[in-house]
Amino acid sequence: MDGIIDGPDTIVQIRNAIVHSQEEKRKKITKMHYRAKYEALQLGIWYVELLVLYILDFKGIYFNRCSGAGWSGEGEEKVPWAKEHK
């Protein structure tokens, strides 16, 4: 995928390549490293999880699946909109 700017742009480009499936776009998706596809999937799920928590007005601690934490208790953080401002 060329010219990716950030996480949301990554998701949009992958989604568009799948939905508006032209041969060139299918080739780009096929050439993507499996790890990049996995990370894009995890990022998309994380965005959906945060969206649901926001809609439910949740202001507590949640597990950030993108933190890379591998142990219980690690990777827990406050939702971004509930952080204390210094």
Residue pairs with C-beta under 8 A, 6 or more apart in sequence:
1 10
1 13
1 14
1 17
1 28
1 32
2 28
4 10
4 13
7 43
7 47
8 47
10 40
10 43
11 40
11 43
11 44
11 47
14 29
14 37
14 40
16 25
17 25
17 26
17 28
17 29
18 29
29 37
42 65
42 66
43 66
45 65
46 64
46 65
46 66
49 62
49 65
50 79
50 80
53 62
53 79
54 79
54 81
58 79
59 78
59 79
59 81
59 82
60 78
60 79
60 82
61 76
61 77
61 78
61 79
62 76
62 77
62 78
62 79
63 69
63 75
63 76
64 75
64 76
64 77
65 75
67 74
67 75
67 77
68 75
69 75
69 76
